Amino acid sequence: MGRRLSRAQQQWQPGQTRPPRSVRVLFSSTVLSLEAALMLFFGLAAWGLNQHEWYAWWIFGGSLVVAVACIMTCALLQKPLGYIIGWALQAVIVAGFLGTALVTEQGLWAPLALLPGLGFLACWWYAVTKGAQIDAEKMERYRLEQEFAGESEGAPGEK
């Protein structure tokens, strides 16, 4: 049985190169994936420290919801909506760390949990801004390479 070709395979021509992939998407999805792991472990730690309190399961469940939202947002990073959701998730994560620090009875140790949230917020900002800058440079280089390849094919006496 013959397999069906995708649209990209059907439109491919010999000698054709693919445009470069987005570094912004790569950086941003990496940060969101690591934040998902952070939220999972934060939820486990907060639940373990407060398992006899009424709010322990709420903290654990909320951190799992945020972790799943981080992973699902990775699929939306090809569109601007993904970055809007990503920024909203950063706010939710920092607020969640701060809220947990205010609710729990761990004293000074719980507010220190805010540090990873702020660190990942800085990583997210860097991934979005620097990734966009690198993407612009890569697309300019790709455009110039395509332009140069078009000129060299049309040069007389070359084959």
N, C-alpha and C positions, 0 to 999 in steps of 0.2 A: 504494500500500500504506500502511495506517495504521501508525504507529509505536506501540509500547507505552509507556505512561506509567509512570514510576517510582512507588514507593510514596508518596514525598513529594508528587509531582504529583497522585496520586489523592486524597490526603487534604487537599489544599489547598482552602481556602474563601475567597471574596472578603473582602478586608479583613484577612486573617490576616497577621501579621508573623512573620518567622523569628527565633528566638532568636539573640543575638549569638554570633559565633564566638569561640573561645578565643584570648586573647592569649598565654597560657602556651604553647600548642602552637606558635603563630607564633614567639615568641621562641626557644623551645627548638629548633625545627627549623632556625631560622636559625643558631644557634650550632653545631648538629651539622653543618650543611652547610659552614660555614666551617672547622670542624675537619677535615672530610673533605679540603678543599682544602689545609689546613695539612699534614696527614699525607702527602698525595701529594707536595707539594713538599719536605717533610722527607725522605721516602724517596729522592727523586731527589738531593737534596743529600748525604745520607749515603752513598748509593751512589757518587756522583761523587767524593767525597773518599776513599773506601775501596775503589774498584773492584778493586784488586789483592789485597785481603784475602779470606779465606775467608768471612767473615760479611757481606760487602756485599750479596749477593743475599738473605740472610735478613732483613736490615734493610729492604731495599726491599720484599720480599714481605710482611713483617709490617706495614709501614706501609700497603700497599695493602689488606690484609685489614681493618685498623682503619678505613680510609677508607670501604670498602664497608659495614662494620658501622654506621658513623655515618649513612650515607645510608639504610640499611634501617631503622634505629631511628626515623627520622623518621615512618615509617608507623605505628609502634606508640605514638606519643605521645598518642593518644586514650584509652589505657588506662594504669593505674598501672605495668604491667610495662615500658612504654616508658621511664619515668623511672628505674626500677631499672637497666635496661640502660644508660641514659644515664650514670648515676652510675658504673657499672662501667667504661664506656668512658673516663670522665674519669680514673679510677685507672690504666687501662691506658695511656693517652696519657702521663700524667706519668711512670709507671714506664718506659715505652718511651724517653722522652727521657733519663731518668736512666740507664737501662741502656746506651743507646747512648753516652752521655757516658763511662761507665766502661769500655766495651769498646774504643772507638776510641782512636787515638793522637794526637788533635788538641790535647791539652793543655787550656788554659783555655777555648778557644773552644767546645768541645762542651758543657760544663756550662751555658754561656750559652743554649744551645738550650732549656733547661728553662724559661726565662722565658715564651715563648709558651704552653707547656703550662699553666703556673700562671695566666697571664692568661686563657686560655680556661676554665680551671676556675672562676675568679672570674666570668666571663661566664655560664657555665652556672648557677652558683648564683644569680646575679642574675635570669636569665631564668626560672628555676623559681619562685623566691620572689616576685619582683615580678609576674610573669605571673599567679600564683595570686591575688595581692591585687587586681590589676586585674580579673581575671575575676569575683571575688566582688562587686566594686563594680558591674561591668557587669550582672551578673545581678540584683542588687538594683534597679538602675535599670530594667531590663527588666520586672521584676515590678511595680514601681510604675507604669510606663507602661501595662502591661496592665490593672492595677487601675483606673487613671484612665480608660482608654478604655472599660472596662466600665461605670463610673459615668456617664460622659457620654452613652453610648448609651441608658441607661435614664432619663435626666432628662426630666421631662414638658415638653412644648411645644417640644422641639428635634427637628429633622429635617434 
